[in-house]
Amino acid sequence: MTDPLKDLQKLKDLFPDMEPYVPDPAELKHEKRDEKDLLTPQAKAQMKLYVSRDKKHRGGKQVTLIEGHIGPEKASIELLSKLKSMCSAGGSFKDGELIIQGDHVRKVMDYLIKSGYKQTKQKGG
């Protein structure tokens, strides 16, 4: 039986000029840009969101609509993902509206207010 550490030493000897891994600066810039895509607490507090239920043009099925979310699309999609998992429902992002399948107005309102969206209002009945 051969010693595995000797095999690793032989492999290391094959590549004597190999340097330790250094991340590419372009990758670091990409990570910093992702941080800019997130919303600040001040932006969340100033944003006016309207939550409503709707079933027009949806085959009679109810959906919860969140309108008025401005900012980076990535932040909207991230918020939608959190809301979908919280409501255990599907959903999508179309024409600047977050759409969640089913009647989840109360849950969504509570979550948005707790998340820092202070100017969240219910629209309709």
Order of alpha helices (4+ residues) and beta strands (2+ residues): alpha-alpha-alpha-beta-beta-alpha-beta-beta-alpha-beta
